[in-house]
Amino acid sequence: MLANDEKKKIESYIDKLINNIYLDIKKSEKNGVTGKKLVDKTVKTAVNKLTPESKMLLSSTYNMLMEDTLKQPRFQNAENQSIFYELNILKELTSKFTFDVPNDISYEEAGATITKLEACGAVVVTGAVVSVVTKNIVPVGIAAIIAGVMVFVLKNEYNVMLPGKNNNESTLNLIEEYLGGIKKSLLSWVTEIEKYYDEKISTISGRLVD
């Protein structure tokens, strides 16, 4: 289980990533990019930057959990450490996701992918938050999650995308909601990683030697 300071560290890291994207989009808006073009640019930027960062986030979360586990008294002997490493939790977790960045990024297609993943129980959608279920059998593409969040945001903000609508303030509000949805989705993912890790550790409790 992650300590509170570790959770805050992870959230701060995600906040920094999200804020950098927003600042980049604000520059584009000041340079005259508006409406759907600005939304499309936001999604593309988010996918390109956050997909590889998500893989690092997974590794960082695992490393924090691993270090906390191996500090425990029961893991101070070589035999119990060996039992822990046999689990190969990081490999299992990594195999559940793909971190490829597609050449063409379509949030409409990504939304359709998320709907299919939801139908098979691989993700849960709540509002604009897409939560990945780590017990999933089908590997989940992180790029699709990041892009697809926009579809669920647009369900409530569709007027911004209508032809002739160039209200920059409305578009930026939509983009803020989208980036907020991504943040919540990533934090939910971290929580799922933590739960999966803890469940795996619990499976070896009976095998550990005193």
C-alpha positions in Angstrom: 0.0 0.0 0.0 1.3 3.4 -0.9 1.9 5.9 1.9 0.1 9.3 1.8 3.3 11.1 0.9 3.9 8.7 -2.0 0.4 9.3 -3.2 0.9 13.0 -3.0 4.2 12.7 -4.9 2.4 10.7 -7.7 -0.4 13.3 -7.9 2.1 16.1 -8.0 3.9 14.4 -10.9 0.6 14.0 -12.8 -0.3 17.6 -12.1 3.0 18.8 -13.6 2.4 16.7 -16.8 -1.1 18.0 -17.2 -0.2 21.6 -16.5 2.6 21.5 -19.1 0.1 20.3 -21.7 -2.3 23.1 -20.8 0.4 25.7 -21.1 1.3 24.4 -24.5 -2.4 24.5 -25.6 -2.7 28.1 -24.3 0.2 29.1 -26.5 -1.5 27.6 -29.5 -4.8 29.4 -28.6 -2.9 32.7 -28.4 -1.4 31.9 -31.8 -4.9 31.7 -33.3 -5.8 28.0 -33.1 -9.5 27.7 -32.0 -12.5 25.4 -31.8 -12.1 21.8 -33.0 -8.6 22.4 -34.2 -7.6 23.3 -30.7 -9.4 20.3 -29.2 -7.7 18.0 -31.7 -4.3 19.4 -30.9 -5.0 18.9 -27.2 -5.8 15.3 -27.6 -2.8 14.7 -29.9 -0.5 16.4 -27.5 -1.9 14.5 -24.5 -1.5 11.2 -26.2 2.0 11.9 -27.4 3.2 13.1 -24.0 1.2 11.0 -21.5 1.3 7.6 -23.1 5.1 7.1 -22.6 4.9 8.9 -19.3 2.2 6.5 -18.2 4.7 3.6 -18.6 7.1 5.5 -16.3 4.3 6.1 -13.9 3.5 2.4 -13.7 7.2 1.6 -13.1 7.5 4.4 -10.4 4.4 3.2 -8.6 5.6 -0.4 -8.6 9.1 0.7 -7.4 7.5 2.6 -4.5 5.4 -0.4 -3.5 8.3 -2.8 -3.9 10.6 -0.7 -1.7 8.0 -0.5 1.0 7.5 -4.2 0.9 11.2 -5.1 1.1 11.6 -2.8 4.1 9.3 -4.9 6.1 10.9 -7.2 8.7 9.5 -10.4 7.2 11.4 -9.6 3.9 14.8 -9.2 5.4 15.8 -12.8 4.7 16.9 -14.0 1.3 14.3 -16.8 1.2 11.3 -14.4 1.5 12.9 -12.0 -0.9 13.2 -14.8 -3.4 9.5 -15.7 -3.0 8.7 -12.0 -3.6 10.7 -11.8 -6.8 9.2 -15.0 -8.1 5.9 -13.1 -8.4 7.4 -10.8 -11.1 4.6 -8.3 -10.5 6.0 -5.6 -12.7 6.1 -7.9 -15.7 2.5 -9.0 -15.1 1.3 -5.4 -14.8 3.2 -4.3 -17.8 1.7 -7.1 -19.9 -1.8 -5.8 -19.2 -1.2 -2.6 -21.1 0.2 -1.3 -24.3 2.0 2.0 -24.5 2.3 2.4 -28.3 1.6 5.9 -29.6 -0.5 5.7 -32.9 0.5 7.8 -35.9 -3.1 8.9 -36.4 -5.0 9.9 -33.2 -8.8 9.9 -33.3 -10.7 10.4 -30.1 -13.9 9.2 -31.8 -12.2 5.8 -32.6 -10.7 5.7 -29.1 -14.1 6.3 -27.6 -15.5 3.3 -29.5 -12.6 1.2 -28.3 -13.3 2.2 -24.7 -17.0 1.2 -25.1 -15.8 -2.2 -26.3 -13.4 -2.5 -23.4 -16.2 -1.5 -21.0 -18.4 -4.2 -22.4 -15.8 -6.9 -21.6 -15.1 -5.5 -18.2 -11.6 -4.1 -18.9 -12.6 -0.6 -18.0 -15.2 1.3 -16.1 -16.5 4.7 -17.3 -17.9 7.2 -14.8 -18.6 10.6 -16.3 -15.4 11.6 -18.0 -13.2 9.3 -15.9 -12.1 6.0 -17.5 -10.9 3.5 -14.8 -8.8 0.6 -16.0 -9.5 -2.8 -14.3 -6.1 -4.4 -13.6 -7.6 -7.9 -13.6 -8.4 -7.5 -17.3 -7.5 -10.3 -19.6 -7.4 -8.1 -22.8 -4.4 -5.7 -22.9 -5.6 -2.1 -22.7 -4.0 0.6 -24.9 -3.2 3.6 -22.7 -3.3 5.9 -25.8 -6.9 4.9 -26.4 -7.8 5.8 -22.8 -6.1 9.2 -22.9 -7.7 10.1 -26.3 -11.1 8.5 -25.5 -11.7 10.6 -22.4 -12.5 13.5 -24.8 -15.6 11.6 -26.2 -17.1 11.4 -22.7 -16.4 15.1 -22.1 -18.0 16.1 -25.3 -21.2 14.3 -24.4 -21.9 17.1 -22.0 -20.2 19.9 -24.1 -21.2 19.1 -27.6 -22.2 22.6 -28.5 -18.6 23.7 -28.5 -17.9 21.5 -31.5 -20.8 22.7 -33.7 -19.8 24.5 -36.9 -19.4 28.2 -36.4 -18.7 27.9 -32.7 -15.4 29.6 -31.9 -16.0 30.6 -28.4 -12.4 30.3 -27.1 -13.5 30.5 -23.4 -15.9 27.5 -23.9 -13.3 25.6 -25.8 -10.7 26.1 -23.1 -13.2 25.1 -20.4 -13.8 21.9 -22.3 -10.1 21.3 -22.6 -9.7 21.9 -18.8 -12.5 19.3 -18.2 -10.7 16.9 -20.5 -7.4 17.3 -18.8 -9.1 16.9 -15.4 -10.7 13.7 -16.6 -7.3 12.4 -17.7 -5.8 13.2 -14.3 -8.6 11.4 -12.5 -8.3 8.5 -14.9 -4.6 8.2 -14.2 -5.1 8.5 -10.4 -7.7 5.8 -10.6 -5.3 3.6 -12.6 -2.6 4.1 -9.9 -5.1 3.0 -7.3 -5.9 -0.1 -9.3 -2.2 -0.9 -9.7 -1.8 -0.6 -5.9 -4.8 -3.0 -5.3 -3.4 -5.5 -7.8 0.0 -5.3 -6.1 -1.4 -5.8 -2.6 -3.5 -8.8 -3.7 -0.5 -10.4 -5.3 1.5 -9.9 -2.1 -1.3 -11.5 0.0 -1.0 -14.7 -2.1 2.4 -15.4 -0.7 1.8 -14.6 2.9 1.4 -18.3 3.8 4.7 -19.2 2.1 6.9 -16.7 4.0 9.3 -18.1 6.6 9.7 -16.6 10.0 
